[in-house]
Amino acid sequence: MTLVMNGIRKKFNNDYAVDGISLTVDRGEMFGMLGANGAGKTTSFRMILGLLDPSEGSIAWEGKPLSYKRTKLVGYLPEERGLFPKLTVKEQLIYLMKLKGMSKGDIITEMRHWLDRFQVPEYENKKIEELSKGNQQKIQFMAAVLHKPELLILDEPFSGLDPVNSDMLKSAVLDMQKAGTTILFSSHQMQNVEELCEELIMLKQGKAVLQGNLRKIKRSYGMKTINIHADFDLEFLRSVPGIISLDKTKDGAKVKVENEKIAEDIFYNVAETGFARKFEVEEPSLHDIFIDKAGGEKNE
């Protein structure tokens, strides 16, 4: 079971919201789609779901386009909540899951399992409007997974969640992946992507600016960060060619450089000046890479 997007383009008026994206997501894989607002993430998700038709290219799940007849195969958590505020949690989930072909008995069994897992069993008969934004997000997630989809699409799933509930949701997503669910998600929180994804695509103005295995991307990326602990002033390093930035810390400084060769030059400069208690070259964080590749993009 594989999701394949081949040469996808989507044009609105004279502009391409998505421009030439190709990717493959294999069964059980956790795939991250990154980009600032307006980069084309949500438009891509809507085309996968069949809510929008691509202007060019093809999209297939298990070799066929997704359609309403195959909706039970897919779970979707939209960035904008789509719950009915006047319905109770139970009424909401029964209504939505019947559209996925589930029986009322199975819906209630699964609902109670997830309410217990999210530590909110008392919410079964509460109206959606009575819940906090974070707890509404839990119910929205349940509406995406209660029917045990083969493909799960999560658009900013951690939005509005505090650290405790964010970790709870991450654990649930990982368990679904282990059970074989294919997961495609977007997030502005780079730490979550680093923790969950092996493969990713980064979009800017509808185009892919970075794509591949996260570990390989970080290892091969030129930019590095040097963490230096020293008892003398490191301000003089700003004059070394190849320095991107220098931020002082209580123990010394964090220095971003263009590549490992610059790191070697800095090492010798520091060693000639005095004793450094720590000199550590770190791979760039996904946040650093995101700023470097997708920064400066206009919001929607």
C-alpha positions in Angstrom: 0.0 0.0 0.0 1.8 3.1 -1.3 0.8 6.7 -1.9 2.3 8.1 -5.1 2.2 11.7 -6.2 3.7 12.2 -9.7 4.4 15.7 -11.1 1.5 17.4 -9.3 0.7 20.9 -10.1 -2.4 23.0 -9.0 -3.1 26.3 -10.5 -5.5 28.9 -9.1 -6.0 31.8 -11.5 -2.5 32.5 -12.8 -0.5 31.2 -9.9 0.6 27.7 -9.0 -0.2 26.8 -5.3 1.6 23.4 -5.9 4.2 23.2 -8.6 5.7 19.9 -9.7 5.7 17.8 -6.5 6.5 14.1 -6.7 6.8 11.8 -3.7 6.2 8.2 -2.6 5.1 7.2 0.9 5.3 3.5 1.6 3.1 1.5 4.0 3.8 2.2 7.6 5.9 5.2 6.9 5.7 8.5 8.7 6.2 11.3 6.1 6.5 15.0 7.0 5.5 17.8 4.7 6.9 21.2 5.8 6.5 24.8 4.7 5.4 28.2 5.8 1.8 29.3 5.4 0.9 29.3 1.7 3.6 26.8 0.8 1.1 24.3 -0.7 0.8 21.8 2.1 -3.0 21.9 2.6 -3.7 22.1 -1.1 -1.6 19.0 -1.5 -3.5 17.2 1.2 -6.8 18.2 -0.4 -5.7 16.8 -3.8 -4.7 13.5 -2.2 -8.1 13.2 -0.7 -9.8 14.0 -4.0 -11.3 17.2 -2.7 -9.4 19.1 -5.4 -8.4 17.9 -8.8 -4.7 18.5 -9.8 -4.2 20.7 -12.8 -1.4 18.4 -13.9 0.0 15.0 -12.7 -1.5 12.0 -10.9 -2.1 10.8 -7.4 -2.7 7.2 -6.4 -3.2 5.2 -3.3 -2.7 1.5 -3.9 -2.6 2.3 -7.6 -5.9 4.1 -7.8 -7.1 7.7 -7.1 -9.0 8.2 -3.8 -12.7 8.9 -4.1 -15.8 9.0 -1.9 -16.3 5.2 -2.4 -12.9 4.6 -0.8 -13.2 7.2 2.0 -13.2 4.5 4.7 -9.6 3.8 3.8 -8.5 7.3 4.8 -8.4 9.4 8.0 -8.0 13.2 7.8 -7.4 15.8 10.5 -7.8 19.2 9.0 -5.9 22.2 10.3 -9.2 24.0 10.8 -11.5 22.2 13.2 -14.7 20.8 11.6 -16.7 19.7 14.6 -20.3 20.6 15.3 -20.3 22.7 18.6 -23.8 21.8 19.7 -23.4 18.0 19.4 -22.0 15.9 22.2 -18.8 14.0 21.7 -20.7 10.8 21.4 -23.3 12.2 18.9 -20.5 13.8 16.9 -18.4 10.6 16.5 -21.4 8.4 15.8 -22.5 10.7 13.0 -19.0 10.9 11.4 -18.1 7.3 11.8 -21.4 6.1 10.3 -20.3 8.0 7.2 -17.2 5.7 7.2 -19.4 2.6 7.4 -19.0 1.7 11.0 -21.8 0.2 13.1 -23.0 2.1 16.2 -21.7 -0.6 18.6 -18.2 -0.6 17.1 -18.2 3.3 17.2 -19.0 3.4 20.9 -16.4 0.7 21.7 -13.7 2.5 19.8 -14.7 5.9 21.1 -14.5 4.7 24.8 -11.1 3.2 24.1 -9.8 6.5 22.8 -11.4 8.6 25.5 -9.8 6.4 28.1 -6.4 6.6 26.3 -6.7 10.4 26.2 -7.7 10.4 29.9 -11.1 12.1 29.2 -13.8 9.4 29.6 -16.1 11.9 31.3 -16.3 13.9 28.0 -18.5 11.3 26.2 -21.7 13.3 26.8 -20.3 16.8 26.8 -21.0 19.2 24.0 -18.0 20.1 21.8 -18.4 23.8 22.6 -17.9 23.0 26.3 -14.4 21.6 25.7 -11.1 23.5 25.6 -9.3 23.9 22.3 -6.8 21.2 23.2 -9.6 18.7 24.1 -11.5 19.6 20.9 -8.3 18.7 19.1 -8.3 15.3 20.8 -11.9 14.7 19.6 -11.0 15.9 16.1 -8.1 13.4 16.1 -10.5 10.6 17.2 -12.8 11.4 14.3 -9.8 10.8 12.0 -8.7 7.4 13.4 -11.8 5.7 15.0 -12.4 3.7 11.8 -8.7 2.5 11.7 -7.7 4.0 8.4 -4.9 2.6 6.2 -3.8 6.2 5.3 -3.9 9.0 7.8 -3.4 12.6 6.9 -2.7 15.0 9.7 -2.6 18.8 9.0 -1.0 20.5 12.0 -2.1 17.9 14.5 -0.3 19.4 17.5 -1.9 22.8 17.1 -3.3 24.1 20.4 -1.9 21.3 22.5 0.1 21.8 25.7 3.3 19.6 26.1 1.5 16.9 28.0 -1.3 16.5 25.5 1.2 16.8 22.6 3.2 13.9 23.9 0.0 11.9 24.4 -1.0 12.5 20.8 2.5 11.7 19.5 2.4 8.4 21.3 -0.9 7.6 19.7 0.4 8.5 16.2 3.5 6.3 16.7 1.3 3.3 17.8 -0.8 3.7 14.7 2.4 3.7 12.6 3.6 0.5 14.3 0.3 -1.1 13.5 0.9 -0.4 9.8 -0.9 2.9 9.2 0.7 5.1 6.6 0.9 8.7 7.9 1.5 12.0 6.2 1.5 15.1 8.3 2.5 18.7 8.4 3.7 20.7 11.3 5.2 24.1 12.0 6.9 22.5 15.1 10.2 21.2 13.7 10.9 19.3 16.9 7.9 17.1 16.3 9.0 16.4 12.8 12.5 15.4 13.9 11.0 13.1 16.5 8.5 11.4 14.3 9.7 11.4 10.6 12.3 9.5 8.7 11.3 11.1 5.3 10.2 14.6 4.5 9.6 17.2 1.8 10.0 20.9 2.4 7.9 23.3 0.2 8.4 26.9 -0.6 5.9 28.7 -2.9 4.5 25.3 -4.0 7.9 23.9 -5.0 10.0 21.3 -3.3 13.2 22.9 -2.0 14.4 19.9 0.0 13.3 16.2 0.0 14.6 12.9 1.3 15.7 11.0 4.4 16.0 13.4 7.4 19.1 11.7 8.8 20.9 11.9 5.5 19.8 15.5 4.9 21.1 16.6 8.3 24.4 14.7 7.9 25.1 16.1 4.4 23.9 19.7 5.0 26.8 22.1 4.9 25.8 24.3 7.8 27.1 23.2 11.2 26.7 24.6 14.8 29.7 24.7 17.1 29.1 24.7 20.9 32.1 26.2 22.6 32.6 26.4 26.4 35.5 28.7 27.3 36.4 31.2 30.0 37.6 33.9 27.6 35.7 36.1 25.2 35.0 34.5 21.9 33.8 37.7 20.1 37.0 37.7 18.0 35.7 34.7 16.1 33.3 37.0 14.2 36.2 38.0 12.0 36.7 34.3 10.8 35.5 33.9 7.2 32.5 31.5 6.9 30.8 32.5 10.1 27.0 32.7 9.8 26.2 33.8 13.3 27.7 33.9 16.8 25.4 33.8 19.9 27.0 34.2 23.3 26.0 31.7 26.0 26.7 31.7 29.8 29.5 29.1 29.1 30.9 30.6 25.9 29.2 30.7 22.5 27.2 28.9 19.8 28.7 29.5 16.4 26.9 28.7 13.1 29.3 28.1 10.2 29.0 27.3 6.5 30.7 24.0 6.6 33.1 21.6 8.5 36.2 23.2 7.1 35.2 26.5 8.8 34.7 24.6 12.0 38.3 23.3 11.7 39.6 26.9 11.3 37.7 28.0 14.3 39.1 25.1 16.4 42.6 26.3 15.7 41.7 29.9 16.4 40.2 28.9 19.8 43.1 26.6 20.7 45.7 29.3 20.0 43.8 31.7 22.2 43.3 29.6 25.3 41.8 26.5 26.8 38.3 25.4 25.7 36.5 23.1 28.1 34.2 22.0 25.3 34.3 22.2 21.5 31.5 20.2 19.8 30.4 20.3 16.2 26.7 19.6 15.9 24.6 18.8 12.8 22.0 21.5 12.0 18.6 21.2 13.6 15.6 20.8 11.3 14.6 24.3 12.5 17.9 25.7 11.2 17.5 23.9 7.9 13.9 25.1 7.6 14.9 28.8 8.2 17.8 28.4 5.6 15.7 26.8 2.9 12.2 28.1 3.4 12.7 31.3 5.3 11.5 34.6 4.0 8.3 33.2 2.5 5.2 35.3 2.6 2.2 34.1 4.7 -1.2 33.5 3.3 
